[in-house]
Amino acid sequence: MQPTVYILCSKPKGVLYVGVTSNLKKRIYEHRQHYVDGFTKKYNVTQLVYFECHEQMYSALCREKQLKNWRRQWKLNLIQQENPEWIDLYNFI
């Protein structure tokens, strides 16, 4: 299991969600199937557009907190820099 911070979107440059998990494939699948009530289900936020792996969960949690506090434009810039086509990365993990 790999601690991972990820960003989902509803559509390119749409609603964004920042999360953290130790099992990225499983967690994104859960978001896609709307298994958990909440923000991602309400706004249909299911496309994985950014992720970064960490060695320890503590550093992943710190990074998640940092990203959640970022301005929206900074998050858009981060995604645009790493994934300029806003490709759904789910099938690449």
NORDABEL-V796915 format. One record per residue. N is the residue number from 1. PHI is phi in radians with two decimals (* if undefined). PSI is psi as a letter, one per 40 degrees, with the letter a starting at -180 (NA if undefined). OMEGA is omega in degrees with one decimal (999 if undefined). Layout:
N	PHI	PSI	OMEGA
N	PHI	PSI	OMEGA
This chain:
1	*	h	-174.7
2	-2.09	h	175.7
3	-1.03	h	-173.9
4	-2.45	h	171.5
5	-1.74	h	-176.9
6	-2.46	i	174.7
7	-2.20	h	175.0
8	-1.91	i	173.4
9	-2.40	i	177.3
10	-1.45	d	177.1
11	-2.91	i	179.2
12	-0.92	h	-178.7
13	1.08	f	178.3
14	-1.59	a	178.9
15	-1.15	h	-179.2
16	-1.95	i	175.1
17	-2.43	h	177.3
18	-1.91	h	179.1
19	-2.48	i	178.1
20	-2.43	i	-178.9
21	-2.74	i	172.6
22	-1.83	e	179.1
23	-2.45	g	-171.5
24	-1.07	d	-177.5
25	-0.99	d	-179.2
26	-1.11	d	-176.1
27	-1.15	d	179.6
28	-1.16	d	175.6
29	-1.01	d	178.4
30	-1.08	d	176.6
31	-1.08	d	-177.1
32	-1.13	d	-179.1
33	-1.53	e	-179.1
34	0.99	f	179.7
35	-1.22	d	-176.5
36	-2.05	h	174.7
37	-1.16	i	178.1
38	2.57	a	-172.7
39	-1.01	d	-174.9
40	-1.18	d	176.8
41	-1.23	d	-177.8
42	-1.04	d	-175.6
43	-1.81	e	178.7
44	0.92	f	-178.8
45	-1.64	h	-170.5
46	-2.32	e	-175.5
47	-1.64	h	178.6
48	-1.40	h	-177.1
49	-2.03	e	179.4
50	-2.79	i	170.1
51	-2.72	i	175.7
52	-2.49	h	-178.3
53	-1.60	i	179.9
54	-2.24	i	179.5
55	-1.29	d	-177.1
56	-2.28	i	-179.2
57	-1.11	d	-179.8
58	-1.02	d	-179.5
59	-1.20	d	176.9
60	-1.14	d	178.6
61	-1.13	d	177.5
62	-1.11	d	179.5
63	-1.16	d	176.9
64	-1.03	d	179.7
65	-1.06	d	178.9
66	-1.06	d	-178.6
67	-1.12	d	178.9
68	-1.11	d	179.3
69	-1.53	e	178.9
70	-1.20	i	171.0
71	-1.17	i	-179.4
72	-0.97	d	-177.3
73	-1.08	d	178.3
74	-1.12	d	177.7
75	-1.15	d	177.6
76	-1.05	d	178.9
77	-1.10	d	178.6
78	-1.07	d	179.1
79	-1.10	d	-178.0
80	-1.03	d	-179.7
81	-1.18	d	-175.5
82	-1.59	d	-174.4
83	-2.50	g	-172.3
84	-1.06	d	179.1
85	-1.57	e	-178.1
86	0.95	f	177.6
87	-1.22	h	173.6
88	-1.25	h	-172.8
89	-1.50	e	-175.0
90	-0.95	d	-177.6
91	-1.33	e	-180.0
92	-1.80	e	-178.9
93	-1.80	NA	999
